[in-house]
Amino acid sequence: MTDDVVDLDSKFALFAEPWSPKLVARVNDYEIKLVRLEGEFVWHTHEDTDELFLVVEGQLTIQLRDRDVVLGPGQLFVVPRGVEHCPRADHEVKALLLEPAGVVNTGDAGGDLTAVVEAI
């Protein structure tokens, strides 16, 4: 990580695969990640931390057990710790995530969609 300006469009141009967050910056003990989302993820929870989703482009639905939260560009939502959720994108979404360093994207669910986060 450097102290250079992070251009989100340039960083998004470096990868195409969905559900594979890329580390672009750190703030104290938090990581700022960019991710492309398409399709439905896996239902999961993060018992020890909240998770912030900020939509850069597209429309993201964050499914909760009691409701759906629909986000468009420039909108964010914080999933509280311990709340089961499942992100879904009917078409590609570009999003920014803010979460503590080391958080596993699939939370307690694990599985094939668990990502190894690389810095770009």
N, C-alpha and C positions, 0 to 999 in steps of 0.2 A: 504494500500500500504506500502511496505517496501523498504528498500534500497538494497534488495537482487538482485542477477543476475536473469533475467527473461529468462528462457529456452523456446523458442517458441514451440518446439516439445512437451515438457511436458505439456504446457498450452493447446495446441490443443487437447491433449489426454483426457482432462477433459470434453469435450463437443462434441456433434455430430450434434446438430440441426443446420440447415442452417438459414441464415438471422437473427441470434441472436448474435450481437456483445458482446464480453466479455472484460471488462476493465482489462488490465494487468499492466499499469503504467501511471504515470502522468508526464508531463513536463510543469512546470509553470501552465498556465491556459488551457493546452491542454491535451487530453486523448489519450492514445495509446490503441487501441482495436484490438483484433483478431476476425476474423469472418470466418465461412465456408459459401460458396456461392454455390448454385446449382439451376438451372432453371433461370427464368427471374424475376427480382424484379419489382418495380413499377416506372413509370416515375415520377420524382420529381425534385425540386430545393431546394437549401439552399440559401436564399436571402442574408444572412449576413456573409457567410463564404465560403472559399474554402474547398475542401475535398480531402485528399491524399489517394490514393489506392496503396499499395505495394503488389504485388503478391509473396507469399512465395512458393506456389506449385499449379500447374495447369495452365489453360489458361482462362483469364477473358476478356470479351468484355464489354467495357463501351460504350453503345449506346448514341450518341448525336444526335440532330435533323439533323445535316448536315454531320455526318460521324460516323464511328465506330472506337474506339481505342482498339486495341488488345494487351493485356499484357501477358507476360510469366513470369516464375520464375525470381526474381531479378529485375523486371522492375516495375516502378511506373509511375503514372499519377496523376496530380492535376486537378480536375474539378474546374474551376473558379466559384466563388460565382455567383449565379443567372443563371447559365447555367443548363438547363433541361437535365437530364441524366437518364439512366436506365441500371444498371449493369445486365449482363447475363453470366451465366456459363453453358455450355452444359454438363460438367462433374464437379464434385466437385472441388472447388478452395479453398485454404487456403490463406487468405489475412490479411494484417495489415492495419488498418485505423489510420490516425492522424487527429484529428479535435478538435475544442474548446470544453471544458467541457459543457455538457448539450445539444449538438446537437442531434436532433431527427433523427433517421436513415431514415425515410420516408419523411423528410423535410416538404414541404407544402402539400403533398398528404395525409398523415395520413393513416388510414385503418388497416386491419388485420395484416400487416407485421410490424407495429410499435412495436419496441422492448423496453423493460425495461432493461437497461444495468446493469449487475451485475459484480462485481469484482471477479476474480478467481485467 
